[in-house]
Amino acid sequence: GLGGGSVKSSSGVEEYDMGIFGESYQTGPLSQKMYDALMTAASKRFPPGQEIPSELLDVYMTYAMDMTAREATKAALDTNGLDMAEPEQSITTGEDGLWGNIANVQLIDLETGEIEEEEYTSFQEAVEKGDWEPGQTFNFVVRNVPASTKDIDISQ
């Protein structure tokens, strides 16, 4: 027979462009969680009482945004009956990621809840130029996300 299992042929993968509205996907609270986890891991690499260098903090913030965005994108794909197709272990560094190309990052002002005027082309830029901070909600557009239709088991 044609066999079961959920091995997908690469032909089943298509690329999607998505706009993610941060409020809907809780990018604020989620980014705080991600950042805290990264900082906990980082602090173990430095002697007690030693400050973590500020350029490293920027890197961790960029990672936190990226990881948050990836989770939000997965959730959005899930809503549309799609699975993200990239390998689990990939982690991007603000460059064009393996899981999609980030565009149009918008930050939500912590005081007013309004979208800030400035838009950024990467998470790195949002951190370095936009002074994004962990816990701050953000919207973004991601292009070329590889995804495939979820296998629906009709035998249930």
Secondary structure as UniProt FT lines:
FT   HELIX           10..12
FT   STRAND          13..20
FT   HELIX           22..25
FT   HELIX           27..43
FT   TURN            44..45
FT   TURN            48..49
FT   HELIX           54..79
FT   TURN            80..81
FT   STRAND          82..84
FT   TURN            88..89
FT   TURN            98..99
FT   STRAND          100..108
FT   TURN            110..112
FT   STRAND          115..120
FT   HELIX           123..128
FT   TURN            129..130
FT   TURN            134..135
FT   STRAND          138..149
FT   TURN            154..155
//
